[in-house]
Amino acid sequence: MNFIHSLDRFGSRPGLERIRELLERLGNPQNRCRCIHVAGTNGKGSVTMYCSHVLKTASYRVGTYISPFVVDFRERIQYNGEYISKDDLCRIVGDLLPHYEAMKRDGKQITEFELITAAAFCFFAEKCCDVVCLEVGMGGRFDATNVIEKPLVSVICSISLDHTKILGDTVEKIAFEKCGILKNGCPAVSYPLQTDGVLAVIMEQCARKGCKLHLPSAAAVHICDDRLFHLSFTYDGMNFTPRLLGTHQIYNAVTAVEALKCLRTQGFTLENGQIESGISETVFPARMEVLSSDPPVIVDGAHNPSGIASLCDSIRKLPQKPILVMGMLADKDYHEAVREIAPLAEKFFAVTPDNPRRLDCRTLAGCAAAYTDAEAFDDPRAAVRKALNAAGHDRAVILCGSLYLASTLRPIAAEELKHHV
């Protein structure tokens, strides 16, 4: 693990030449994987997990690749819902090392994401997975996952502004990058509520590549219950009660349904009941995750404008203003995020994420102070403890701002809740 994390310093460097050479050295394991390839700004992790859980429910052998992790690094590579074992991870990375060193000597420095993506393909090929649910890391066109030649289906989730310095400063430019995962003649699915400009790009790219586009009908969604802790809806003759909360999850779920229906046309047997139960039972850390009901404690990793907007919609359903414990990365639009969310909070406790790109808690608290009672905490445990004490038993505590922060705050909150009176 120390070796894997040591590659962090090389950051993210878009391009497929390095990963293709590494996989070629390994015998191209990705070519033995049949993939659902999922890109997007928001919801791609949820859609990936929905598809994975449904396929597992239907007794298929399922590989799942997601990023970043929240609970455990091994969360990124899963087989039938179980994290890759420590032994398997160490063995496979050990097998990659000679190739990593050889490429390094040739001046081709592999990044952490490229190494882990290659390891994941090796693991999934070993397991003879029937399907691999593959989440893009960033963008699509030059993402390391984009080495698969013919996906079972390519999925474009909700697209909004994020990573603008790399992907482009308009949603249309970002959509073009995401559509890089579309492959000639392979089916595609889009999130149903894209903006007109984004949908136009998706349709154009599908037409250019001969991809049949499956677009879920938002009008066909009937929302039965949209309370914060009680979500249910019907779609295409199926009934869903998802455990992933927030109205946005309804549309992530129907995106997954359409992707799974594409698999039906390719010989996969997926009954309506399996789709219903698989989606309704999917859990995913730090996506409007409820850690406690007394007091209500919710962890959410929203970190870009669209994600923050969805979180704010959920907060407005609470009976009273919550206590926020929030931290963000400095390269995110934290001014806009605070402007949207801080007025909804009774108190705002700012913390600093454990990440090289972190935003100092004092800077974040200074922004929030214009909208609500704000305080900075160097110690995240102290922030969580004070939030729980301030909340009592009725007021909600929301831990948010970054998936990286969620991995720190989630275990702290779970431990503090054991002693909360």
C-alpha positions, 0 to 999 in steps of 0.5 A, a space after each residue: 500500500 505504501 508503494 501504491 500511495 507513493 504514486 500519488 505525487 505523479 498526480 493525474 496525467 490524462 492519456 492512454 499510451 502508458 496504460 495501454 503499454 502496461 496492459 499489453 505487457 500483462 496480456 491485455 486482461 481488459 479484453 477478457 472483461 465484458 464491461 458496463 462503462 460509466 462516466 459522468 460528473 455526478 451519479 456515476 458511482 451510484 449508477 455503477 453500484 446499482 448495476 453491480 448489485 442488480 447483477 449480483 442479485 441475478 447470480 452473475 459473477 460481477 466485478 466492480 471498479 469505483 473511485 475514490 474509496 471511503 471505507 477502505 482502499 480495497 473498496 475500489 476493486 470488488 468481486 460480488 460485493 466483496 473487497 479484493 483481499 489484501 493478499 490478492 491486491 499485494 500479489 497482483 501489484 507485485 506482479 505489476 512491479 517489474 513492468 512498472 520498473 521497466 516502463 519507468 526506466 524508459 521514462 514512462 511514469 505510471 500513475 496510481 490510477 493507472 496502476 490500480 486500473 491495471 490491477 483491477 483488470 487483472 483481478 477481474 480476468 482471474 475471476 472470470 467475471 460475467 460483467 465488470 461495472 467500470 466507473 470512469 475516474 475523471 473525464 472519459 476520453 483519456 481516462 485509464 479505464 477507456 482501454 476497453 474496446 467494446 463495452 456492453 453499454 456505455 452510460 453517461 450520467 449527469 453532467 455539470 461543471 467540475 475539473 474545468 481546468 482539465 475537461 473544459 469550462 462549459 458543460 458542452 466541452 465536458 460532455 464531449 470528454 465524457 462521450 469519449 467512452 462511446 464505442 462504435 456500434 455499442 449501445 449508450 444510455 444517458 441520464 434523463 435530465 441532461 441540459 439541452 446543450 449536453 444532450 445535443 453533444 451526446 446525441 451528436 457523438 452517438 450518431 457519429 459512432 453509430 451508438 443507439 442511444 437509450 434515454 430514460 423518460 423522466 415523464 415515466 417516473 412516478 414519485 410515490 414518496 419523496 420525503 428525505 428518509 422515505 423514497 419510493 417511485 415506479 418506473 417501467 412497471 417496476 416499484 422501487 424503494 431505494 436506500 440511497 436517498 435524495 430525489 437525484 437518486 431516482 434518476 440515477 436509478 432509472 439510468 441504471 435500469 435502462 443500462 440493465 435493459 440493454 444487457 437483456 438484449 445481449 443474452 443476460 437474464 434479468 427479471 423485473 423483480 431482480 432489478 427492483 430488489 437489486 436497486 432498492 437494496 443498494 448501499 453506497 458509503 457517503 452518498 446521503 448515507 444515514 449513520 444514525 436516526 437519533 440524532 439524524 447523522 448523514 454523510 454525503 460526499 457532494 463536492 461540485 455545484 450540482 452535487 451541492 445543489 442536490 444536497 441542499 434540496 435534501 436539507 430543505 426537507 428537514 424539519 429544522 436547520 442542521 449542524 454542518 461539518 464541512 471541508 472542501 478541496 481548494 480546487 473546488 468552487 468553495 465560494 459557490 458551495 458555501 453560498 448555497 449551503 451555509 444559509 441552510 445551516 444552524 451552525 457551520 463547523 469547518 474542517 480541513 480534509 486530509 488531502 494535498 489539495 485541501 482547503 484550510 478550515 479557517 478559509 472555509 469558515 471565513 466564507 461561511 461566516 457571512 451566512 451563518 454562525 461558523 467556526 473552524 476546527 483543526 481537529 475533525 473529532 472535536 468538530 464532530 463531537 461539538 456538532 453532536 452536542 449542539 444537535 441534541 436528539 432532534 436536529 440533524 448533523 450533516 458531514 459533507 464537502 468531499 468524499 476524501 473528507 467523508 473517509 475521515 469523518 465517517 469512522 469518527 462519527 460512528 465512534 462518537 455516536 456510541 458515546 453520545 447521550 
